Amino acid sequence: MEEKLKDLMQELGNAINESLSDSDRIAAAIGEIKRAGYDVFLVLEATIGFNKRDDSDDNDESDSEAQSEPPTKRKFESTGKIKLTSQDQKFLKALKIAIDEEH
């Protein structure tokens, strides 16, 4: 992975963390939960995707919009399978949700 992209990803992570830490609304909600006698564990997961643009794509943007073709719609397919971590399995078990495991 390019060092520049790695630095930018780190900066994005820091910015997200800082914005959550500085949120009065989040702090108030956590404070209410603690006052109710509970410990709070906040774990957030973000999925961020990156696509490297071709240099030719940048040049196309400067051309007249009338000449450009509409963007192609992406198609996504699902295999119907998901990967569960051990934490996922424990969580589902705690909610009494059975998991059919394929072998």
C-alpha positions in Angstrom: 0.0 0.0 0.0 1.3 3.4 -0.8 2.7 5.3 2.1 0.7 8.4 1.3 -2.6 6.5 1.3 -1.6 4.8 4.6 -1.0 8.3 6.1 -4.3 9.6 4.8 -6.2 6.5 6.2 -4.5 7.1 9.6 -5.6 10.8 9.5 -9.2 9.7 8.6 -9.2 7.3 11.6 -7.9 10.0 13.9 -10.5 12.5 12.6 -13.3 10.0 13.2 -12.1 9.1 16.7 -11.7 12.8 17.6 -15.2 13.7 16.4 -16.7 10.9 18.5 -14.6 11.9 21.5 -15.6 15.5 21.2 -19.3 14.8 20.7 -21.4 16.2 23.6 -24.3 14.1 22.5 -22.3 10.9 22.8 -20.8 11.9 26.1 -24.2 12.7 27.5 -25.6 9.3 26.4 -22.6 7.5 27.9 -23.0 9.5 31.1 -26.7 8.5 31.4 -25.8 4.9 31.0 -23.1 5.1 33.6 -25.4 6.9 36.0 -27.8 4.0 35.5 -25.1 1.8 36.9 -23.7 0.3 33.8 -20.2 0.2 32.3 -20.0 1.3 28.7 -17.9 -0.4 26.0 -18.2 1.3 22.6 -16.8 -0.5 19.6 -17.5 0.8 16.2 -16.5 -0.7 12.9 -16.2 1.3 9.8 -15.7 -0.1 6.3 -14.0 2.3 4.0 -13.2 1.5 0.4 -10.7 3.1 -1.9 -10.5 2.9 -5.6 -7.5 4.3 -7.5 -8.7 6.6 -10.3 -7.0 6.3 -13.6 -5.2 9.5 -14.9 -7.5 9.3 -17.9 -10.5 9.6 -15.6 -9.2 12.9 -14.3 -8.8 14.2 -17.8 -12.3 13.1 -18.8 -13.8 15.2 -16.1 -12.4 18.4 -17.6 -14.1 17.6 -21.0 -17.6 18.9 -21.8 -20.3 17.0 -19.9 -22.3 16.6 -23.0 -19.7 14.4 -24.5 -19.3 12.1 -21.5 -21.2 8.9 -21.2 -23.2 8.1 -18.1 -21.4 6.1 -15.5 -21.8 2.4 -15.6 -23.8 1.0 -12.7 -21.9 -1.5 -10.6 -23.4 -4.9 -10.0 -22.9 -6.8 -6.8 -23.6 -10.4 -6.2 -24.0 -12.3 -2.9 -22.8 -15.8 -2.3 -25.2 -16.0 0.6 -22.3 -16.8 2.9 -20.9 -14.6 5.7 -17.9 -15.0 7.9 -18.5 -14.8 11.6 -15.8 -14.1 14.1 -15.8 -15.8 17.5 -17.2 -12.5 19.0 -20.0 -12.6 16.5 -20.8 -16.1 17.4 -20.8 -15.3 21.2 -23.0 -12.3 20.6 -25.6 -14.3 18.6 -25.5 -17.1 21.2 -26.1 -14.5 24.0 -29.2 -13.4 22.0 -30.2 -17.1 21.7 -29.8 -17.1 17.9 -28.8 -20.4 16.5 -26.2 -20.6 13.8 -26.2 -23.4 11.2 -22.6 -24.1 10.5 -21.6 -25.6 7.1 -18.8 -28.2 7.3 
